[in-house]
Amino acid sequence: MTYAAPNATNMTDVFIYANTVTHGWFWQLILIAIFVVSFGVLIGRNDASRSFAASSFLTSIIALFMSLMNLIPSMIALITIILSFVSIGLLLFRK
């Protein structure tokens, strides 16, 4: 299936076009990649629970911005925010 060339006047149009071509998976996979890379970087310096909490918090902030720009569904942003709260709560109450 071919797609028309993007009629982009700003970067948000390019982002929406990339998401349209991949049927909504592009930015969700970018979000997962951000989580995996940040977790990989942080696991070398901290323990697993602290790295998971920091990575999920960073991912939830980025997911919130992506949701505001209509790049990902709001449900995905809500899931990342809930994951962030759960991981931070487990980090605080585990000690």
PyMOL Python script that loads the backbone (N, CA, C, O; Angstrom):
from pymol import cmd

cmd.read_pdbstr("""\
ATOM      1  N   MET A   1       0.844  -1.172   0.000  1.00  0.00           N
ATOM      2  CA  MET A   1       0.000   0.000   0.000  1.00  0.00           C
ATOM      3  C   MET A   1       0.891   1.237   0.000  1.00  0.00           C
ATOM      4  O   MET A   1       1.808   1.355   0.813  1.00  0.00           O
ATOM      5  N   THR A   2       0.621   2.129  -0.892  1.00  0.00           N
ATOM      6  CA  THR A   2       1.409   3.356  -0.954  1.00  0.00           C
ATOM      7  C   THR A   2       0.676   4.480  -0.248  1.00  0.00           C
ATOM      8  O   THR A   2      -0.553   4.505  -0.183  1.00  0.00           O
ATOM      9  N   TYR A   3       1.444   5.390   0.269  1.00  0.00           N
ATOM     10  CA  TYR A   3       0.900   6.546   0.973  1.00  0.00           C
ATOM     11  C   TYR A   3       1.295   7.810   0.232  1.00  0.00           C
ATOM     12  O   TYR A   3       2.340   7.875  -0.415  1.00  0.00           O
ATOM     13  N   ALA A   4       0.447   8.800   0.340  1.00  0.00           N
ATOM     14  CA  ALA A   4       0.744  10.086  -0.286  1.00  0.00           C
ATOM     15  C   ALA A   4       1.901  10.740   0.450  1.00  0.00           C
ATOM     16  O   ALA A   4       2.136  10.472   1.628  1.00  0.00           O
ATOM     17  N   ALA A   5       2.607  11.587  -0.247  1.00  0.00           N
ATOM     18  CA  ALA A   5       3.707  12.324   0.384  1.00  0.00           C
ATOM     19  C   ALA A   5       3.136  13.218   1.481  1.00  0.00           C
ATOM     20  O   ALA A   5       2.044  13.767   1.337  1.00  0.00           O
ATOM     21  N   PRO A   6       3.874  13.359   2.570  1.00  0.00           N
ATOM     22  CA  PRO A   6       3.330  14.157   3.670  1.00  0.00           C
ATOM     23  C   PRO A   6       3.241  15.627   3.317  1.00  0.00           C
ATOM     24  O   PRO A   6       4.144  16.189   2.697  1.00  0.00           O
ATOM     25  N   ASN A   7       2.150  16.237   3.715  1.00  0.00           N
ATOM     26  CA  ASN A   7       1.979  17.672   3.565  1.00  0.00           C
ATOM     27  C   ASN A   7       2.241  18.279   4.939  1.00  0.00           C
ATOM     28  O   ASN A   7       1.312  18.594   5.683  1.00  0.00           O
ATOM     29  N   ALA A   8       3.515  18.437   5.259  1.00  0.00           N
ATOM     30  CA  ALA A   8       3.902  18.836   6.612  1.00  0.00           C
ATOM     31  C   ALA A   8       4.295  20.304   6.640  1.00  0.00           C
ATOM     32  O   ALA A   8       5.120  20.768   5.853  1.00  0.00           O
ATOM     33  N   THR A   9       3.681  21.017   7.569  1.00  0.00           N
ATOM     34  CA  THR A   9       4.053  22.415   7.780  1.00  0.00           C
ATOM     35  C   THR A   9       4.855  22.592   9.060  1.00  0.00           C
ATOM     36  O   THR A   9       5.485  23.631   9.261  1.00  0.00           O
ATOM     37  N   ASN A  10       4.836  21.580   9.932  1.00  0.00           N
ATOM     38  CA  ASN A  10       5.650  21.614  11.152  1.00  0.00           C
ATOM     39  C   ASN A  10       6.031  20.186  11.519  1.00  0.00           C
ATOM     40  O   ASN A  10       5.616  19.237  10.853  1.00  0.00           O
ATOM     41  N   MET A  11       6.812  20.038  12.566  1.00  0.00           N
ATOM     42  CA  MET A  11       7.305  18.720  12.943  1.00  0.00           C
ATOM     43  C   MET A  11       6.189  17.805  13.439  1.00  0.00           C
ATOM     44  O   MET A  11       6.271  16.589  13.267  1.00  0.00           O
ATOM     45  N   THR A  12       5.164  18.359  14.042  1.00  0.00           N
ATOM     46  CA  THR A  12       4.055  17.530  14.514  1.00  0.00           C
ATOM     47  C   THR A  12       3.376  16.832  13.352  1.00  0.00           C
ATOM     48  O   THR A  12       2.960  15.681  13.482  1.00  0.00           O
ATOM     49  N   ASP A  13       3.257  17.501  12.226  1.00  0.00           N
ATOM     50  CA  ASP A  13       2.676  16.861  11.038  1.00  0.00           C
ATOM     51  C   ASP A  13       3.538  15.689  10.569  1.00  0.00           C
ATOM     52  O   ASP A  13       3.009  14.660  10.151  1.00  0.00           O
ATOM     53  N   VAL A  14       4.857  15.841  10.636  1.00  0.00           N
ATOM     54  CA  VAL A  14       5.748  14.744  10.250  1.00  0.00           C
ATOM     55  C   VAL A  14       5.588  13.578  11.217  1.00  0.00           C
ATOM     56  O   VAL A  14       5.568  12.420  10.799  1.00  0.00           O
ATOM     57  N   PHE A  15       5.474  13.880  12.508  1.00  0.00           N
ATOM     58  CA  PHE A  15       5.297  12.829  13.511  1.00  0.00           C
ATOM     59  C   PHE A  15       3.978  12.089  13.301  1.00  0.00           C
ATOM     60  O   PHE A  15       3.931  10.863  13.394  1.00  0.00           O
ATOM     61  N   ILE A  16       2.922  12.820  13.024  1.00  0.00           N
ATOM     62  CA  ILE A  16       1.622  12.201  12.791  1.00  0.00           C
ATOM     63  C   ILE A  16       1.654  11.358  11.515  1.00  0.00           C
ATOM     64  O   ILE A  16       1.047  10.289  11.460  1.00  0.00           O
ATOM     65  N   TYR A  17       2.357  11.836  10.498  1.00  0.00           N
ATOM     66  CA  TYR A  17       2.488  11.066   9.264  1.00  0.00           C
ATOM     67  C   TYR A  17       3.235   9.753   9.514  1.00  0.00           C
ATOM     68  O   TYR A  17       2.833   8.708   9.002  1.00  0.00           O
ATOM     69  N   ALA A  18       4.310   9.799  10.290  1.00  0.00           N
ATOM     70  CA  ALA A  18       5.064   8.578  10.607  1.00  0.00           C
ATOM     71  C   ALA A  18       4.192   7.588  11.371  1.00  0.00           C
ATOM     72  O   ALA A  18       4.289   6.378  11.164  1.00  0.00           O
ATOM     73  N   ASN A  19       3.357   8.095  12.239  1.00  0.00           N
ATOM     74  CA  ASN A  19       2.458   7.227  12.994  1.00  0.00           C
ATOM     75  C   ASN A  19       1.354   6.662  12.101  1.00  0.00           C
ATOM     76  O   ASN A  19       0.923   5.526  12.296  1.00  0.00           O
ATOM     77  N   THR A  20       0.899   7.436  11.134  1.00  0.00           N
ATOM     78  CA  THR A  20      -0.137   6.967  10.215  1.00  0.00           C
ATOM     79  C   THR A  20       0.394   5.862   9.308  1.00  0.00           C
ATOM     80  O   THR A  20      -0.292   4.868   9.071  1.00  0.00           O
ATOM     81  N   VAL A  21       1.588   6.029   8.811  1.00  0.00           N
ATOM     82  CA  VAL A  21       2.178   5.044   7.907  1.00  0.00           C
ATOM     83  C   VAL A  21       2.386   3.706   8.619  1.00  0.00           C
ATOM     84  O   VAL A  21       2.250   2.650   8.002  1.00  0.00           O
ATOM     85  N   THR A  22       2.713   3.745   9.903  1.00  0.00           N
ATOM     86  CA  THR A  22       2.956   2.509  10.657  1.00  0.00           C
ATOM     87  C   THR A  22       1.712   2.036  11.405  1.00  0.00           C
ATOM     88  O   THR A  22       1.806   1.165  12.270  1.00  0.00           O
ATOM     89  N   HIS A  23       0.564   2.593  11.084  1.00  0.00           N
ATOM     90  CA  HIS A  23      -0.728   2.209  11.672  1.00  0.00           C
ATOM     91  C   HIS A  23      -0.748   2.380  13.190  1.00  0.00           C
ATOM     92  O   HIS A  23      -1.298   1.546  13.909  1.00  0.00           O
ATOM     93  N   GLY A  24      -0.151   3.454  13.665  1.00  0.00           N
ATOM     94  CA  GLY A  24      -0.204   3.801  15.074  1.00  0.00           C
ATOM     95  C   GLY A  24       0.843   3.155  15.960  1.00  0.00           C
ATOM     96  O   GLY A  24       0.799   3.331  17.178  1.00  0.00           O
ATOM     97  N   TRP A  25       1.781   2.413  15.392  1.00  0.00           N
ATOM     98  CA  TRP A  25       2.766   1.709  16.207  1.00  0.00           C
ATOM     99  C   TRP A  25       4.077   2.465  16.368  1.00  0.00           C
ATOM    100  O   TRP A  25       4.841   2.151  17.280  1.00  0.00           O
ATOM    101  N   PHE A  26       4.363   3.426  15.538  1.00  0.00           N
ATOM    102  CA  PHE A  26       5.683   4.066  15.545  1.00  0.00           C
ATOM    103  C   PHE A  26       6.010   4.694  16.889  1.00  0.00           C
ATOM    104  O   PHE A  26       7.048   4.383  17.473  1.00  0.00           O
ATOM    105  N   TRP A  27       5.168   5.552  17.382  1.00  0.00           N
ATOM    106  CA  TRP A  27       5.479   6.273  18.617  1.00  0.00           C
ATOM    107  C   TRP A  27       5.317   5.411  19.852  1.00  0.00           C
ATOM    108  O   TRP A  27       5.948   5.675  20.876  1.00  0.00           O
ATOM    109  N   GLN A  28       4.495   4.398  19.777  1.00  0.00           N
ATOM    110  CA  GLN A  28       4.411   3.471  20.909  1.00  0.00           C
ATOM    111  C   GLN A  28       5.698   2.668  21.037  1.00  0.00           C
ATOM    112  O   GLN A  28       6.169   2.417  22.146  1.00  0.00           O
ATOM    113  N   LEU A  29       6.265   2.264  19.907  1.00  0.00           N
ATOM    114  CA  LEU A  29       7.534   1.538  19.948  1.00  0.00           C
ATOM    115  C   LEU A  29       8.693   2.453  20.335  1.00  0.00           C
ATOM    116  O   LEU A  29       9.632   2.018  21.003  1.00  0.00           O
ATOM    117  N   ILE A  30       8.634   3.711  19.922  1.00  0.00           N
ATOM    118  CA  ILE A  30       9.645   4.682  20.359  1.00  0.00           C
ATOM    119  C   ILE A  30       9.577   4.840  21.872  1.00  0.00           C
ATOM    120  O   ILE A  30      10.613   4.928  22.530  1.00  0.00           O
ATOM    121  N   LEU A  31       8.392   4.874  22.420  1.00  0.00           N
ATOM    122  CA  LEU A  31       8.215   4.992  23.867  1.00  0.00           C
ATOM    123  C   LEU A  31       8.786   3.770  24.594  1.00  0.00           C
ATOM    124  O   LEU A  31       9.426   3.915  25.636  1.00  0.00           O
ATOM    125  N   ILE A  32       8.563   2.590  24.062  1.00  0.00           N
ATOM    126  CA  ILE A  32       9.138   1.378  24.652  1.00  0.00           C
ATOM    127  C   ILE A  32      10.661   1.418  24.561  1.00  0.00           C
ATOM    128  O   ILE A  32      11.348   1.019  25.501  1.00  0.00           O
ATOM    129  N   ALA A  33      11.190   1.895  23.437  1.00  0.00           N
ATOM    130  CA  ALA A  33      12.638   1.994  23.279  1.00  0.00           C
ATOM    131  C   ALA A  33      13.240   2.986  24.279  1.00  0.00           C
ATOM    132  O   ALA A  33      14.324   2.747  24.812  1.00  0.00           O
ATOM    133  N   ILE A  34      12.551   4.085  24.533  1.00  0.00           N
ATOM    134  CA  ILE A  34      13.023   5.051  25.526  1.00  0.00           C
ATOM    135  C   ILE A  34      13.095   4.402  26.898  1.00  0.00           C
ATOM    136  O   ILE A  34      14.053   4.615  27.641  1.00  0.00           O
ATOM    137  N   PHE A  35      12.071   3.602  27.239  1.00  0.00           N
ATOM    138  CA  PHE A  35      12.082   2.914  28.527  1.00  0.00           C
ATOM    139  C   PHE A  35      13.237   1.929  28.614  1.00  0.00           C
ATOM    140  O   PHE A  35      13.948   1.902  29.618  1.00  0.00           O
ATOM    141  N   VAL A  36      13.435   1.119  27.580  1.00  0.00           N
ATOM    142  CA  VAL A  36      14.478   0.092  27.608  1.00  0.00           C
ATOM    143  C   VAL A  36      15.866   0.725  27.686  1.00  0.00           C
ATOM    144  O   VAL A  36      16.711   0.267  28.456  1.00  0.00           O
ATOM    145  N   VAL A  37      16.106   1.765  26.904  1.00  0.00           N
ATOM    146  CA  VAL A  37      17.418   2.414  26.922  1.00  0.00           C
ATOM    147  C   VAL A  37      17.672   3.101  28.256  1.00  0.00           C
ATOM    148  O   VAL A  37      18.769   2.990  28.804  1.00  0.00           O
ATOM    149  N   SER A  38      16.683   3.809  28.787  1.00  0.00           N
ATOM    150  CA  SER A  38      16.897   4.474  30.072  1.00  0.00           C
ATOM    151  C   SER A  38      17.082   3.454  31.197  1.00  0.00           C
ATOM    152  O   SER A  38      17.885   3.679  32.103  1.00  0.00           O
ATOM    153  N   PHE A  39      16.358   2.345  31.152  1.00  0.00           N
ATOM    154  CA  PHE A  39      16.549   1.300  32.156  1.00  0.00           C
ATOM    155  C   PHE A  39      17.939   0.690  32.028  1.00  0.00           C
ATOM    156  O   PHE A  39      18.597   0.432  33.036  1.00  0.00           O
ATOM    157  N   GLY A  40      18.384   0.462  30.816  1.00  0.00           N
ATOM    158  CA  GLY A  40      19.717  -0.096  30.599  1.00  0.00           C
ATOM    159  C   GLY A  40      20.826   0.815  31.088  1.00  0.00           C
ATOM    160  O   GLY A  40      21.828   0.347  31.630  1.00  0.00           O
ATOM    161  N   VAL A  41      20.652   2.106  30.901  1.00  0.00           N
ATOM    162  CA  VAL A  41      21.656   3.054  31.375  1.00  0.00           C
ATOM    163  C   VAL A  41      21.650   3.130  32.900  1.00  0.00           C
ATOM    164  O   VAL A  41      22.708   3.169  33.528  1.00  0.00           O
ATOM    165  N   LEU A  42      20.468   3.151  33.485  1.00  0.00           N
ATOM    166  CA  LEU A  42      20.366   3.307  34.937  1.00  0.00           C
ATOM    167  C   LEU A  42      20.695   2.043  35.715  1.00  0.00           C
ATOM    168  O   LEU A  42      21.110   2.135  36.870  1.00  0.00           O
ATOM    169  N   ILE A  43      20.526   0.881  35.129  1.00  0.00           N
ATOM    170  CA  ILE A  43      20.775  -0.360  35.856  1.00  0.00           C
ATOM    171  C   ILE A  43      22.264  -0.523  36.165  1.00  0.00           C
ATOM    172  O   ILE A  43      22.625  -1.213  37.118  1.00  0.00           O
ATOM    173  N   GLY A  44      23.112   0.096  35.382  1.00  0.00           N
ATOM    174  CA  GLY A  44      24.543   0.031  35.647  1.00  0.00           C
ATOM    175  C   GLY A  44      24.956   0.850  36.860  1.00  0.00           C
ATOM    176  O   GLY A  44      26.014   0.602  37.438  1.00  0.00           O
ATOM    177  N   ARG A  45      24.146   1.812  37.251  1.00  0.00           N
ATOM    178  CA  ARG A  45      24.491   2.706  38.361  1.00  0.00           C
ATOM    179  C   ARG A  45      23.690   2.449  39.626  1.00  0.00           C
ATOM    180  O   ARG A  45      24.145   2.784  40.719  1.00  0.00           O
ATOM    181  N   ASN A  46      22.502   1.858  39.498  1.00  0.00           N
ATOM    182  CA  ASN A  46      21.599   1.669  40.634  1.00  0.00           C
ATOM    183  C   ASN A  46      21.107   0.239  40.677  1.00  0.00           C
ATOM    184  O   ASN A  46      21.431  -0.575  39.812  1.00  0.00           O
ATOM    185  N   ASP A  47      20.311  -0.057  41.712  1.00  0.00           N
ATOM    186  CA  ASP A  47      19.681  -1.375  41.762  1.00  0.00           C
ATOM    187  C   ASP A  47      18.472  -1.397  40.818  1.00  0.00           C
ATOM    188  O   ASP A  47      18.078  -0.368  40.270  1.00  0.00           O
ATOM    189  N   ALA A  48      17.902  -2.577  40.645  1.00  0.00           N
ATOM    190  CA  ALA A  48      16.858  -2.760  39.635  1.00  0.00           C
ATOM    191  C   ALA A  48      15.584  -1.984  39.961  1.00  0.00           C
ATOM    192  O   ALA A  48      14.972  -1.406  39.063  1.00  0.00           O
ATOM    193  N   SER A  49      15.175  -1.961  41.229  1.00  0.00           N
ATOM    194  CA  SER A  49      13.920  -1.290  41.566  1.00  0.00           C
ATOM    195  C   SER A  49      14.026   0.224  41.379  1.00  0.00           C
ATOM    196  O   SER A  49      13.085   0.858  40.903  1.00  0.00           O
ATOM    197  N   ARG A  50      15.150   0.792  41.747  1.00  0.00           N
ATOM    198  CA  ARG A  50      15.337   2.238  41.558  1.00  0.00           C
ATOM    199  C   ARG A  50      15.442   2.583  40.068  1.00  0.00           C
ATOM    200  O   ARG A  50      14.910   3.602  39.629  1.00  0.00           O
ATOM    201  N   SER A  51      16.113   1.751  39.308  1.00  0.00           N
ATOM    202  CA  SER A  51      16.229   1.987  37.867  1.00  0.00           C
ATOM    203  C   SER A  51      14.873   1.863  37.181  1.00  0.00           C
ATOM    204  O   SER A  51      14.549   2.649  36.290  1.00  0.00           O
ATOM    205  N   PHE A  52      14.083   0.876  37.598  1.00  0.00           N
ATOM    206  CA  PHE A  52      12.751   0.695  37.017  1.00  0.00           C
ATOM    207  C   PHE A  52      11.853   1.886  37.343  1.00  0.00           C
ATOM    208  O   PHE A  52      11.101   2.346  36.484  1.00  0.00           O
ATOM    209  N   ALA A  53      11.923   2.388  38.578  1.00  0.00           N
ATOM    210  CA  ALA A  53      11.104   3.534  38.962  1.00  0.00           C
ATOM    211  C   ALA A  53      11.501   4.781  38.176  1.00  0.00           C
ATOM    212  O   ALA A  53      10.637   5.515  37.697  1.00  0.00           O
ATOM    213  N   ALA A  54      12.786   5.019  38.044  1.00  0.00           N
ATOM    214  CA  ALA A  54      13.241   6.206  37.312  1.00  0.00           C
ATOM    215  C   ALA A  54      12.897   6.101  35.826  1.00  0.00           C
ATOM    216  O   ALA A  54      12.481   7.085  35.214  1.00  0.00           O
ATOM    217  N   SER A  55      13.068   4.924  35.253  1.00  0.00           N
ATOM    218  CA  SER A  55      12.752   4.737  33.837  1.00  0.00           C
ATOM    219  C   SER A  55      11.258   4.868  33.573  1.00  0.00           C
ATOM    220  O   SER A  55      10.855   5.458  32.571  1.00  0.00           O
ATOM    221  N   SER A  56      10.442   4.326  34.458  1.00  0.00           N
ATOM    222  CA  SER A  56       8.999   4.441  34.257  1.00  0.00           C
ATOM    223  C   SER A  56       8.524   5.875  34.457  1.00  0.00           C
ATOM    224  O   SER A  56       7.592   6.312  33.782  1.00  0.00           O
ATOM    225  N   PHE A  57       9.147   6.613  35.370  1.00  0.00           N
ATOM    226  CA  PHE A  57       8.787   8.019  35.550  1.00  0.00           C
ATOM    227  C   PHE A  57       9.147   8.834  34.306  1.00  0.00           C
ATOM    228  O   PHE A  57       8.346   9.640  33.834  1.00  0.00           O
ATOM    229  N   LEU A  58      10.351   8.621  33.782  1.00  0.00           N
ATOM    230  CA  LEU A  58      10.765   9.327  32.568  1.00  0.00           C
ATOM    231  C   LEU A  58       9.848   8.979  31.403  1.00  0.00           C
ATOM    232  O   LEU A  58       9.454   9.856  30.635  1.00  0.00           O
ATOM    233  N   THR A  59       9.512   7.713  31.273  1.00  0.00           N
ATOM    234  CA  THR A  59       8.634   7.279  30.188  1.00  0.00           C
ATOM    235  C   THR A  59       7.238   7.864  30.332  1.00  0.00           C
ATOM    236  O   THR A  59       6.611   8.212  29.332  1.00  0.00           O
ATOM    237  N   SER A  60       6.742   7.978  31.559  1.00  0.00           N
ATOM    238  CA  SER A  60       5.400   8.543  31.748  1.00  0.00           C
ATOM    239  C   SER A  60       5.367  10.025  31.412  1.00  0.00           C
ATOM    240  O   SER A  60       4.376  10.510  30.865  1.00  0.00           O
ATOM    241  N   ILE A  61       6.426  10.747  31.727  1.00  0.00           N
ATOM    242  CA  ILE A  61       6.480  12.174  31.361  1.00  0.00           C
ATOM    243  C   ILE A  61       6.489  12.330  29.844  1.00  0.00           C
ATOM    244  O   ILE A  61       5.763  13.160  29.297  1.00  0.00           O
ATOM    245  N   ILE A  62       7.304  11.541  29.172  1.00  0.00           N
ATOM    246  CA  ILE A  62       7.366  11.611  27.711  1.00  0.00           C
ATOM    247  C   ILE A  62       6.042  11.154  27.094  1.00  0.00           C
ATOM    248  O   ILE A  62       5.588  11.729  26.105  1.00  0.00           O
ATOM    249  N   ALA A  63       5.426  10.131  27.669  1.00  0.00           N
ATOM    250  CA  ALA A  63       4.132   9.643  27.165  1.00  0.00           C
ATOM    251  C   ALA A  63       3.053  10.710  27.331  1.00  0.00           C
ATOM    252  O   ALA A  63       2.172  10.839  26.480  1.00  0.00           O
ATOM    253  N   LEU A  64       3.115  11.469  28.412  1.00  0.00           N
ATOM    254  CA  LEU A  64       2.142  12.536  28.614  1.00  0.00           C
ATOM    255  C   LEU A  64       2.269  13.598  27.518  1.00  0.00           C
ATOM    256  O   LEU A  64       1.266  14.058  26.974  1.00  0.00           O
ATOM    257  N   PHE A  65       3.494  13.978  27.203  1.00  0.00           N
ATOM    258  CA  PHE A  65       3.696  14.947  26.120  1.00  0.00           C
ATOM    259  C   PHE A  65       3.252  14.385  24.775  1.00  0.00           C
ATOM    260  O   PHE A  65       2.634  15.092  23.979  1.00  0.00           O
ATOM    261  N   MET A  66       3.564  13.115  24.518  1.00  0.00           N
ATOM    262  CA  MET A  66       3.131  12.497  23.261  1.00  0.00           C
ATOM    263  C   MET A  66       1.614  12.410  23.169  1.00  0.00           C
ATOM    264  O   MET A  66       1.041  12.569  22.091  1.00  0.00           O
ATOM    265  N   SER A  67       0.969  12.159  24.296  1.00  0.00           N
ATOM    266  CA  SER A  67      -0.492  12.098  24.306  1.00  0.00           C
ATOM    267  C   SER A  67      -1.098  13.478  24.054  1.00  0.00           C
ATOM    268  O   SER A  67      -2.118  13.597  23.376  1.00  0.00           O
ATOM    269  N   LEU A  68      -0.478  14.502  24.593  1.00  0.00           N
ATOM    270  CA  LEU A  68      -0.977  15.860  24.357  1.00  0.00           C
ATOM    271  C   LEU A  68      -0.828  16.277  22.899  1.00  0.00           C
ATOM    272  O   LEU A  68      -1.604  17.094  22.402  1.00  0.00           O
ATOM    273  N   MET A  69       0.168  15.719  22.213  1.00  0.00           N
ATOM    274  CA  MET A  69       0.364  16.017  20.792  1.00  0.00           C
ATOM    275  C   MET A  69      -0.396  15.045  19.897  1.00  0.00           C
ATOM    276  O   MET A  69      -0.253  15.088  18.676  1.00  0.00           O
ATOM    277  N   ASN A  70      -1.211  14.159  20.502  1.00  0.00           N
ATOM    278  CA  ASN A  70      -1.998  13.156  19.778  1.00  0.00           C
ATOM    279  C   ASN A  70      -1.132  12.194  18.974  1.00  0.00           C
ATOM    280  O   ASN A  70      -1.521  11.767  17.887  1.00  0.00           O
ATOM    281  N   LEU A  71       0.036  11.852  19.502  1.00  0.00           N
ATOM    282  CA  LEU A  71       0.897  10.883  18.844  1.00  0.00           C
ATOM    283  C   LEU A  71       0.637   9.467  19.334  1.00  0.00           C
ATOM    284  O   LEU A  71       0.836   8.506  18.590  1.00  0.00           O
ATOM    285  N   ILE A  72       0.194   9.330  20.576  1.00  0.00           N
ATOM    286  CA  ILE A  72      -0.164   8.033  21.135  1.00  0.00           C
ATOM    287  C   ILE A  72      -1.551   8.153  21.751  1.00  0.00           C
ATOM    288  O   ILE A  72      -1.974   9.254  22.102  1.00  0.00           O
ATOM    289  N   PRO A  73      -2.264   7.043  21.887  1.00  0.00           N
ATOM    290  CA  PRO A  73      -3.579   7.110  22.545  1.00  0.00           C
ATOM    291  C   PRO A  73      -3.443   7.489  24.019  1.00  0.00           C
ATOM    292  O   PRO A  73      -2.424   7.212  24.651  1.00  0.00           O
ATOM    293  N   SER A  74      -4.463   8.114  24.545  1.00  0.00           N
ATOM    294  CA  SER A  74      -4.444   8.522  25.946  1.00  0.00           C
ATOM    295  C   SER A  74      -4.363   7.320  26.880  1.00  0.00           C
ATOM    296  O   SER A  74      -3.826   7.431  27.982  1.00  0.00           O
ATOM    297  N   MET A  75      -4.885   6.181  26.459  1.00  0.00           N
ATOM    298  CA  MET A  75      -4.827   4.987  27.294  1.00  0.00           C
ATOM    299  C   MET A  75      -3.382   4.538  27.519  1.00  0.00           C
ATOM    300  O   MET A  75      -3.045   4.068  28.606  1.00  0.00           O
ATOM    301  N   ILE A  76      -2.538   4.676  26.518  1.00  0.00           N
ATOM    302  CA  ILE A  76      -1.128   4.307  26.667  1.00  0.00           C
ATOM    303  C   ILE A  76      -0.453   5.233  27.672  1.00  0.00           C
ATOM    304  O   ILE A  76       0.329   4.778  28.507  1.00  0.00           O
ATOM    305  N   ALA A  77      -0.750   6.519  27.599  1.00  0.00           N
ATOM    306  CA  ALA A  77      -0.188   7.466  28.568  1.00  0.00           C
ATOM    307  C   ALA A  77      -0.683   7.152  29.971  1.00  0.00           C
ATOM    308  O   ALA A  77       0.082   7.233  30.931  1.00  0.00           O
ATOM    309  N   LEU A  78      -1.951   6.795  30.097  1.00  0.00           N
ATOM    310  CA  LEU A  78      -2.499   6.447  31.404  1.00  0.00           C
ATOM    311  C   LEU A  78      -1.829   5.188  31.961  1.00  0.00           C
ATOM    312  O   LEU A  78      -1.544   5.116  33.156  1.00  0.00           O
ATOM    313  N   ILE A  79      -1.582   4.214  31.114  1.00  0.00           N
ATOM    314  CA  ILE A  79      -0.911   2.990  31.556  1.00  0.00           C
ATOM    315  C   ILE A  79       0.502   3.295  32.040  1.00  0.00           C
ATOM    316  O   ILE A  79       0.932   2.753  33.059  1.00  0.00           O
ATOM    317  N   THR A  80       1.225   4.145  31.335  1.00  0.00           N
ATOM    318  CA  THR A  80       2.585   4.474  31.774  1.00  0.00           C
ATOM    319  C   THR A  80       2.582   5.272  33.070  1.00  0.00           C
ATOM    320  O   THR A  80       3.476   5.101  33.899  1.00  0.00           O
ATOM    321  N   ILE A  81       1.601   6.133  33.257  1.00  0.00           N
ATOM    322  CA  ILE A  81       1.513   6.895  34.500  1.00  0.00           C
ATOM    323  C   ILE A  81       1.185   5.967  35.666  1.00  0.00           C
ATOM    324  O   ILE A  81       1.759   6.109  36.746  1.00  0.00           O
ATOM    325  N   ILE A  82       0.271   5.021  35.464  1.00  0.00           N
ATOM    326  CA  ILE A  82      -0.054   4.055  36.517  1.00  0.00           C
ATOM    327  C   ILE A  82       1.166   3.192  36.832  1.00  0.00           C
ATOM    328  O   ILE A  82       1.451   2.919  37.998  1.00  0.00           O
ATOM    329  N   LEU A  83       1.878   2.766  35.803  1.00  0.00           N
ATOM    330  CA  LEU A  83       3.093   1.984  36.005  1.00  0.00           C
ATOM    331  C   LEU A  83       4.130   2.776  36.795  1.00  0.00           C
ATOM    332  O   LEU A  83       4.829   2.226  37.646  1.00  0.00           O
ATOM    333  N   SER A  84       4.222   4.056  36.510  1.00  0.00           N
ATOM    334  CA  SER A  84       5.156   4.905  37.233  1.00  0.00           C
ATOM    335  C   SER A  84       4.782   5.013  38.707  1.00  0.00           C
ATOM    336  O   SER A  84       5.647   4.898  39.575  1.00  0.00           O
ATOM    337  N   PHE A  85       3.505   5.233  38.995  1.00  0.00           N
ATOM    338  CA  PHE A  85       3.074   5.334  40.386  1.00  0.00           C
ATOM    339  C   PHE A  85       3.274   4.016  41.138  1.00  0.00           C
ATOM    340  O   PHE A  85       3.688   4.013  42.297  1.00  0.00           O
ATOM    341  N   VAL A  86       2.980   2.908  40.478  1.00  0.00           N
ATOM    342  CA  VAL A  86       3.154   1.611  41.126  1.00  0.00           C
ATOM    343  C   VAL A  86       4.630   1.346  41.421  1.00  0.00           C
ATOM    344  O   VAL A  86       4.972   0.876  42.506  1.00  0.00           O
ATOM    345  N   SER A  87       5.500   1.643  40.463  1.00  0.00           N
ATOM    346  CA  SER A  87       6.923   1.365  40.679  1.00  0.00           C
ATOM    347  C   SER A  87       7.521   2.289  41.736  1.00  0.00           C
ATOM    348  O   SER A  87       8.359   1.855  42.526  1.00  0.00           O
ATOM    349  N   ILE A  88       7.110   3.539  41.763  1.00  0.00           N
ATOM    350  CA  ILE A  88       7.605   4.454  42.799  1.00  0.00           C
ATOM    351  C   ILE A  88       7.031   4.065  44.164  1.00  0.00           C
ATOM    352  O   ILE A  88       7.734   4.134  45.171  1.00  0.00           O
ATOM    353  N   GLY A  89       5.768   3.661  44.203  1.00  0.00           N
ATOM    354  CA  GLY A  89       5.186   3.203  45.451  1.00  0.00           C
ATOM    355  C   GLY A  89       5.871   1.967  45.991  1.00  0.00           C
ATOM    356  O   GLY A  89       6.120   1.874  47.193  1.00  0.00           O
ATOM    357  N   LEU A  90       6.181   1.018  45.126  1.00  0.00           N
ATOM    358  CA  LEU A  90       6.890  -0.177  45.572  1.00  0.00           C
ATOM    359  C   LEU A  90       8.292   0.171  46.046  1.00  0.00           C
ATOM    360  O   LEU A  90       8.801  -0.430  46.992  1.00  0.00           O
ATOM    361  N   LEU A  91       8.903   1.125  45.399  1.00  0.00           N
ATOM    362  CA  LEU A  91      10.244   1.545  45.814  1.00  0.00           C
ATOM    363  C   LEU A  91      10.220   2.176  47.201  1.00  0.00           C
ATOM    364  O   LEU A  91      11.108   1.928  48.016  1.00  0.00           O
ATOM    365  N   LEU A  92       9.201   2.993  47.469  1.00  0.00           N
ATOM    366  CA  LEU A  92       9.113   3.683  48.761  1.00  0.00           C
ATOM    367  C   LEU A  92       8.697   2.756  49.884  1.00  0.00           C
ATOM    368  O   LEU A  92       9.252   2.840  50.979  1.00  0.00           O
ATOM    369  N   PHE A  93       7.737   1.875  49.646  1.00  0.00           N
ATOM    370  CA  PHE A  93       7.191   1.040  50.709  1.00  0.00           C
ATOM    371  C   PHE A  93       7.950  -0.276  50.890  1.00  0.00           C
ATOM    372  O   PHE A  93       7.691  -1.011  51.844  1.00  0.00           O
ATOM    373  N   ARG A  94       8.863  -0.573  50.005  1.00  0.00           N
ATOM    374  CA  ARG A  94       9.619  -1.806  50.120  1.00  0.00           C
ATOM    375  C   ARG A  94      10.657  -1.742  51.245  1.00  0.00           C
ATOM    376  O   ARG A  94      11.008  -2.767  51.830  1.00  0.00           O
ATOM    377  N   LYS A  95      11.129  -0.569  51.533  1.00  0.00           N
ATOM    378  CA  LYS A  95      12.177  -0.414  52.549  1.00  0.00           C
ATOM    379  C   LYS A  95      11.645  -0.465  53.945  1.00  0.00           C
ATOM    380  O   LYS A  95      12.411  -0.349  54.902  1.00  0.00           O
TER     381      LYS A  95
END
""", "prot")
cmd.dss("prot")
cmd.show_as("cartoon", "prot")
cmd.util.cbc("prot")
cmd.orient("prot")
